[in-house]
Amino acid sequence: MELIQSFKDPYFDKVNDTMKKWIPIFKSVFIDDQKNRILGYGFTKKGWKEQQKIDAQNLKIVTAFLDKYKWPTINDVGIFGQRTIGIVIQHAPLQIQEKYYPYLVDAYKKDPQLFETLALLEDRINVSNNRFQYYGTQLAYYKGEQVLYPVYNIDSLETWRKRIGFKISIENYFKLLRSNWNIQEYKSMLPDLINNFKVTNEMGIHYNF
């Protein structure tokens, strides 16, 4: 966390002088969001309540920014500013995620570096609404194992990932998680997963390129 505070944002000189004040603010928000989560989710009830208060305060800061400036590109607020806004909205209630999703889409059109944030938020919103995800960013537990939450048209998963900007395949993503990916096994499980997670056939949100 000390390294983050001292980190010189490589985009600092590109940020407008009137916006530079937000860089240290977003660094602090990022640290507050991550300092407990980075150690894992073994919160006590007291610790979780404290984190919820922190999250609520962080959300006020981020939504006040978004309401005034919309979703920024990396040249607007730098790396940590952009990353912080994405993380805080990812952790926000569903209605907040849905409200600011169009802002993110507009920013992504100007700044493709936002691809991961866009994919994560789309998938999170769809999963929360019991709809299929598109990019395979969301995992879930099924019969004691971590599995890929149901994906819309599994045969198109890699196509969607490449199109939005992911360089890593779903197979290599699972390797990073020290797990194996077998698409045929997944297909055989998919009907049970859809039933278990009560996934509907209603179309979820999805940015069309």
N, C-alpha and C positions, 0 to 999 in steps of 0.2 A: 504494500500500500504506500510505503514511503517512496518507492521507485516511481509509482504512478504520479504522486504529487510533484516529484522533481522532473518528470519526463517532459522534454521540450517537444511540443507538437510540431511535426514537420510541415503542417499546413498553417502554422501560426501567422507567417508573413502574408499569406493570401487572404486571411480573415480581415474583413473590414474593421477599422479601428473602433467603430461604435459597437461592434459585436465581440471584441476581444474580452470584454468584462465577463462574458458568459463562460469562457474556457475554464477558469478556476472553479466557478460555481458547479459546472458539470463534472469536473474531476471529483469534487467533494461528494456530489450526488452518487457518482459511480462507486466510489469507495464505500459509502454508506449502504448502497444496495448490495454490494458483493462481499463485504467483510465477514458476514456470517455465512452466506450461501457458499462461499468458496471453500469453507471447511466441511461442507456437507449439510444435510438437513436434519441433524440430530438436535433440533431445538427443544428446549424445555418449554412448558406452557408459558412461563414468564418470558423466556427468550423470544418465543414466537410473537407474543403480544408486543414486545418491544420492537421487533422487526416490522410488524404491521403498522406501528406508529411511524417508523422511519419511512416505510413505503408510502404511506399516506402523505407525508410531508414532501417527499421526493416527487410524488405525482402532482402535487400543487405547483411545484416549481416548473416541471416539464410541461404541464398542460397550459400554464400561464404563458410560457414561451410559444407553444404551438398555436395558441389562440391569437397571438400577436403576429408571429412571423411565419406560420405554417411550418411544414417539415423541412429542415435545412439540408442543403447539400454539404459535402465535406468541406468545401471552400467557405461555407457560411460560419461554421462553428468548430472546424477541425475534427480530428479523429475521435477524441474522447467525447466531444459534444454530440457528435452523430451517434456514436456507440451508446452513450448514456441514455439518450432519448429513446433509442430502440429497446434497450433493456428494461427501462422503467415502464414503457407501454406494454411490453411483453408480460410484465408482472401485474398489470392493472386489471381491474374487473372487465368482463366481456363487453359491457356497453361502452366503456372507454376505448377499448381496442377497436370496436366497430366504428366509433365516431371518427377516430383519427386515421383509420385505414386509407380513406381516399386521399388524405394529405400525403401519406407515404407513397401511394401510387404516383401522384403528381411529381414528387421529388425523385422517385426512381427513374422517371422518364428523362430527367436532367442529369442524374448521377447514378449510373449502373452499379457503382460500388455498394449501393443499398440493396443489392439482390438478396443477400442472406437475411437481412432484416425483413424484407418483404415476404420471402418464402416462409420464414418462421411465423410471422404474424398471420399470414393467410391460413397456414396449417393450424395454428392455435385456435383461431376463430372458428374454423370449420369443425375441429374436434370438439370444441365447447358446445357447438350446436348439433352434435351427433351427426355430422356429415363426413364424407370422405375427405382425407387430406390429399394433396397433389404431389408434394415434394419429398415426403418421407422423413420429415424432420421430427415427427412426434412418435415417441415410443410409449408403450403401455405394458402393464403386467397382466399376464394371462396364465393361469395355472402355475404361478410361481416363477414364471420366466418373463424376461423382457422381450417384447415382440414389437414389430412395426404395427402401429395403429392402421386400420384398413385404409388402403390407398385406392383412389379412383383410377380405374383402368391400369392395373399393375404393370402391364406390358409397355405402357407409355411413361413409366416412372423415370427412367434414365433420360428419356427425351425431354421431359419437363425440366429435370434438374440441369441438364446442359443448356437448355434454352434460356433459363433465367440467369445462369452464371456459375453454377457449382462445377468445380473441377474434379471433385472426388466422387467416385461411384458409390452406390449404396453398399456394394460389397466391401469396399475399402473403408467406408464409414463404420460398418459393423466390426471390421478388424480393429479399428481404433478403440472400439468399445470392448475389445477382447471377446468377440462373439462371432458366430458364423452366419453367413447369409446364403440361403438356398431358395431360389425363387420358386422351384417346383414344390418344395415343402410348404412354402408360404401360401401358394395357391391352394393347396389342399386344406390348409387351415382357415383360409379366408372366410368361407361361409360360417364357420363357428365363431370367428372373430367378429364378423358383422353382426351376428345374432347376440353375442355376449355384450358388445358395446352399444347395441341398439342403434346401429348406424342406419340412417334413412337414405332413401334414393333422391331426396331433395338436393338440387344442385347447390353447392356451396359457393362462396366468393372465389373468384379466380381471375387474375389479370390476364387478359388476352393480348398476346404480342402482335 
